[in-house]
Amino acid sequence: MVFKRDADYYEKQAQKYEKQANESFRKAEAYDKKAQNHVQGTSESVKYTSKYRKAMEEGTDKENKANQARRKAEEIRGKENERSSGRGK
């Protein structure tokens, strides 16, 4: 059952990345609120807007990694199912 362990590993990786993505999105939301508290175009506003964009990028990257890990886990489980049903010979 090597496939099961591999699929579980990728599923755990996906959960980890998803958690990190959610943290990044929460940070982005906080930076967005801080930016809105300052007059647009001021150095403070620009600083928080920049941090917002960076956090959103990080969140999106982590979300993409989570999706890749999930696809890999599903692929492994699919191969495992084919082997157990006798179709993958």
Secondary structure, 3 states (H helix, E strand, C coil): CHHHHHHHHHHHHHHHHHHHHHHHHHHHHHHHHHHHCCCCCCHHHHHHHHHHHHHHHHHHHHHHHHHHHHHHHHHHHHHHHHHHHCCCC
